[in-house]
Amino acid sequence: MSLDSPELTAYLAQLNTMANGDPDTQVSMYEVGDALGVGRDEAAKMAETLFMGGHAELKTLSGGIGITAMGQKELGIAPAGGAKQRLSKERVITDPDRELINTLLDETRSAITGGADHFTALESVVFDLKTIEVHLLSPEPKTAVVRELFSSLLAALPSGRNPELSDRLSAALEK
């Protein structure tokens, strides 16, 4: 979902600036609005629109917000310092976890599209991908299950074929 107004893009860019490009950093939605000369009500509406689009997330009930990887992607920038996304330590998969999982699933599919060295490896990867997709349908998908399946994917991917994907999968598994 792309942003439909220059004002929203400016708000998102200001949020990213104030958070120093760090998705873990919390910034007041009202302070972002103040920096742009926008009132509290308008700042809250803009933040809400960004939440609904997945570009920002509410971090506190008092108006603390943060930019998401999707928000940074919308701005055409990579996370600060090449920060690698990791699965959360929560028992149940969070929305950012789900976003990371789906992105890594798509990248894994792309990595193997050119064919695998051995059919067995390809078959293993396909089963792991499908198992993750089915698990995400659960009302409370478990992070530990996805961690194990990502480990299995990492082991089954042909070595050297897509080092960037291997690095991203490894980073997601870091605790």
N, C-alpha and C positions, 0 to 999 in steps of 0.2 A: 504494500500500500504506500503510495507516494504522498507527500504532503501537497495539499491543494492551495496553499497560499504562501506568499513570501513572508508574511508575518509569522506563520508557524515555523517556517524554515529558519527565520532569524531567532525565534525563541529556542528552537532545538540547538542551533549553533551556539547561542549564548549559554545554554545549559551545559553543553560540552566544554566550552571554554571555562566556565566557572567550576566545573568538576575536573579540570585539568585532563580531560580525555579519559578519566577513570570511571568505568561503569559501577564500581563499588562505592564511589564517593556520593554523598548525599548533599543536596543543595536545596535551599528553600525556593519553592516555586514562585513565591512572592518577590524574593530578591532577584530572581531571573527577570521577572516582569519589571521591577524597579529599574534594573540596568537598561531595559529597553524603553522606559518611560510609559509602561503599561500599568493600569490600576490592578488592584488585588482580584476583583471579580473577573476581569479579562484574562489575567495571568492564570487563574484557576481554570477557566474555560479552555484556554490553550493547552494547559498541561493535561487536562482530561482528554482532549482530542488526541494528544500524543500517546496517552496511555492506551486508548482504544485502538490506535494503529500499531501498538507494540514498539513505538519509538522511544518511550520513556516509561519508567515504572515508579509507582508510589512506594516510598520506603518507610514513611512514618505517617501517622494520622494527622500530624500537625503541619503537613505540607512539604515534608522532605521528599525530594524526588531524585532520580538518577537517570542518566541516559542508558539505553540498551545498545547491544551490538547492532541491532537492526537500525536504531537511530543513527549510529555512527556510519553504518553502511549507506543510509539514506543521504548523509552529508558527504559521502564519497571519501571517508577517511577510515583508516584502520585504527583499532584500539591503541591507546597511548603506549609508546615503547614496545610495540609489538606484543602487548599483553596477550597471553593465551587464556582462552576460556576454559574453565574447569567445571565439572559437575559439582553441585552443592553437596554439603555434608548432611543435608536433610534426609530423613527417612523416606519421605514421599517426594517424587519428582516435582520441582517447582516450574513455573512458567519459563524462566530463563534456561533451566535444565532442558525442558522440552524443546525450546528453540535451538539450543546447541545440539541436542540429539538429532533433531530433524535435519539440521544443516550437515552434520557429520554423516548421516545416512545418505543424503543426496550426494555428498562428495565421494563416499565409498562406492556408491553405484557408478558414478562417473569414472572412478579409478579402475574399475574392473570391466567397463564396457568394452575396452579394447581386447578383451580375452584374458584368461588366466593361463599360467604355465601348465597347470594341471587341472583337469575337470574337478577332481576331488576338492581342491582348494576353492574353486569357484562355487561349487555346491555348498561347501561349509559357510562361505561368506553369505550366500543367498539365504541359507537357513537362519543364520544369525540376524541378518537384516529383517527378515520376516518375523522372527521371534520378538525382536525389539518393537516392531510395528504393532504386533498383537498385544504385547505387554502394555504399550501406551494406551490401549483401549480400556484398561482396568480403571476403576474409579480411583484407586490409589496405587499407581505404578511405583514400584520400588527402585530407588536409586541403586541399591546393591545389585539387583538383577541386571540393570543396564551396564553397570561397571563390569560385571563378569562377561557380558556379551561383547562389550567394547574390547575387553582383553582378548577374547576369542577372535574377534575380527582382526585385531592387530597382529595376532599370531598367524592368521590364515592369509593375510594379504601378501601378494608376491613381493619379496624384498626388493627395494630399490625402484619399484614401479612408480610410486607416488610418495616420496619422502615427506612432502608437506602434509599430506593426509596422515601419515604415520605419526608425525610430530604432533598434529592436532589431536589425534586419538590419545596419544601418550599424555599430552597436557590435560586433557579432559579427565584422565584417570588419576592425576596427582591429587594427593590428599593434603 
